[in-house]
């Protein structure tokens, strides 16, 4: 899915607004100037912005096309970020250990379908961090998603000259408890032109707060804190839009 979607990902995300919103909270958690790894970094915009703010940033993503975009973005921004194509379970091998911080943002953990996959990824995160290093996860609040069975998310729009893009995201709830995450992309080259449409889909496991907290403890993390958004508001399982978890490697 993300290999195909890489060409439109930076149109889908409104990066200036998102980074302005999220950076103060992230910086409140991260030691200044620390060495950090952004896992599942996509097109690299968080790592690039953190590098601009004085952090020693690296980024990893399983999708080689996403990493290619990330390198292009870093070059345009004039920032030195070490990007490598590596997925969950392969981070410590690709980069070595000793990071002060590891980020996994953008609802990436739910792509780990099985509990064994989750455990392996969190073990890899721990192996990538130094003792006392911090892990920050950002997921949707699936406690609320499952309670409300919400299907549609807010649409995203983008314009470049006369060309327009609309991105529609929706869930299909499957009988086995998994969720199929769908992105419908509509594009037209001029205001009166016909829309062309494509759809990409992938499976998610709706990991909930209690499950993730238990898995983090099992993987050797402590001082686990939960937040409801990327500004540090308290987590409410019934109403928060996000579940942000921070944890310290023992």
N, C-alpha and C positions, 0 to 999 in steps of 0.2 A: 504493500500500500504506500509506504513512505518513499520508496524509490520513485514511484510514479508521481507522488504529490510534491516532491521536492521542488519542482519548477514553479509551483504556485504557493509554496508555504509562506514566503515572505510577503505575499499579497494577502494571504489569509489572516496573518497576525499583524495588528497595528502596533509595530514595535516601539515607536517613540512614546506613545501613551502607556504601553504595558511596562516598559522599563522605568519610566518616571514613577509609576505607581508602585512597582515591586522593589526597586533598588534600596530605598531607605530601610525597609524591614530586613532584607538580605544582609545589608551592611551592618545592621545592629547585631546579627548573629555571627558574622565572620570576622575573625581577627584582622586588623588592617594589614595589608601587604602580604597576606597569607598565600600559601601555595594551595591551589584548589583545582578540583576536577569536576567538570560538568558532564555527568553521564546522561546518555540519551539527549545530546545537546542540539539535535536538529541542525538548523543552519547557523548555529553558533552565536546567536546574538547576545545571550546572557554572558557567556564567557568573554566575548569581545568587549562588552560594556564594563565588565569587572576588570579586565586588563587595562582598559582606559582609566579606571579609577585606582590603579596601582597594585592590583592583585596579580600574582603569577599564575595565570590561568591556562588550563588544558581542557580539551573537550573530546568526547567520544560519542560515536553513534554507530549502530549496527549498519545503517544505510550508507553505502559508499557515495551515492549521489548527494545525500545530505551533507556529508563531510566535504565533498567537492564545493558545494555552495558555501559552507562555513569558511573554507580557505579563501574563497573569492571575497566574501564579506570582510574577513580580517584584513586582506590585502587592501581593499578599498578604504577601510577605516584606519589603516596604518598601524595596526596592532599586531604584536607577536604572540600568537596563541598556538600551542602545539595540539593540532587536531589529528586524531587517528580513527580509522574505522575499526571499532571494537564494540562488542555487545556486552550485556550483563553476563557475568561469569568469566569474561576475558579481560577485565580492566587491569587487575593487578599484574597480569602477565604482560599486557601491552605497555603499561606505564611504570610498573614498579610500585612500591608502597611509599609511605611517608607523607602523604598529603595531609595538610592541616584541615581541609574541608572537602566534602564531596556533596554535590548538588544533584538531585534527580527531580526535575521539574516537568510541568506540562502533562501530568496524568500519564506518566510513562510506566510506572510500576504495574498498573492493571493489565499491561500486555503480557505479563507473566501469568500463564494460564493455570499452572498447577502449583500446589504448595511446595513441592520439591524445587520447582523453578524459583519461587520466591526465596526459599531458604538459601539456594545457591547464590542468587544475586546479592542478598544481604551479607552472606559470608564473603563474597568478592568485595563488596563495599568496605567491610571491616578490614580485609587484607590490604586494601588500598590506602587506608587511613593510618596515621600514627596513633599510638595510645593517647587519648585525650582529644583526638580530632573530632570534628562535628559533621554529622550527616543531616541534610535537609531534604525532605521529600515533599512534593506538592502533588496531590491527587484531587479529583472530585470527591465530594462527600457522598460516598455510596451508601452510607446509612440513610441519608435523606432520599437519594435517588431510588433506592429499593422500596422505601416506604411509600413514596409518592408515585412510583412507576412513571415518572416524567419521561416523555419520548423525545420531544423536540428541544433543541437548544437555540439560543439567540442567533439569528443569521448574521453573517459577516459580509461586508461589501467592499469593493476596491475599484478604483478608476485610474486609468493611465491614458490621458488624452481622450479619444473617443471610445476606447475599449473599456468594457465593464466586466467585472466578475462578481458573482454571488455565490456564497458558500453556505450550504444548508446542512446541518448536522443533526442526526437522529439515531435513536437506539432501537434495536429489536431485541426483546427479552426472550431468550431461548429456554426451552423446557429443561435443559440440564443445568440451569442457573447461570450460564454465561450470557454475555451481552454482545450482540453484533453492533459495532460502532460504524456508522455510515457517514460519508461526506459526499454530498451531491454538489458538483461544481457546474455552474451556469456561466457561460462566457459569450459575449458578442463584441464584434469589432467596431460597431457604430450604433448610435441610439436607436435607429429603426431596423437594424439587422436582426435576423433570426438568432435565437439563443441556441448554442451548442451545449450539450450536457454530457458529463461523465460522472461515474460514481465509483468510489473506492470503499472497501469495507475491510474490517479486521475484527478479531475477537478480543474481548476483554473479560477479565475476572473482576467482579465488583468487590475488591477487598475492602473490608470495613475497619473502623478504628481499632476495635478489640483484637482482630486478627493480626493487623499490622504491628500493634504494640507487642503482642506476644511473640511474633516472629523476630522483632528487633531485639527483645530481651534474650531470646534463644541464640541470636547471632552475636551476642556479646556487647550490646549497647545498653546504656543506662541514662538516667536523667532525661527521660523521654517526655517531651512537652507537645501538646496539641494546640493548634491555632485554627481559626475559622477562615482566614483569608491571608493574603500576602501583605497585610499591614499589621498583623499580629493580634487581631481581635480574638477573644475567647472562642473556642470551638463549641458549637451547639450541634449535636448529631441530628436534630430535627430540622434545622434551618440554615446552617452554614452552607455556603456554596462550595467551599473547598475544605479539605483536610490537609493542613500543613503539619508535618511532624519534624521535630528536631531531636537529635539523640547524640550522645557522646560515646565514643568507642572506649571500652574499658582498657 
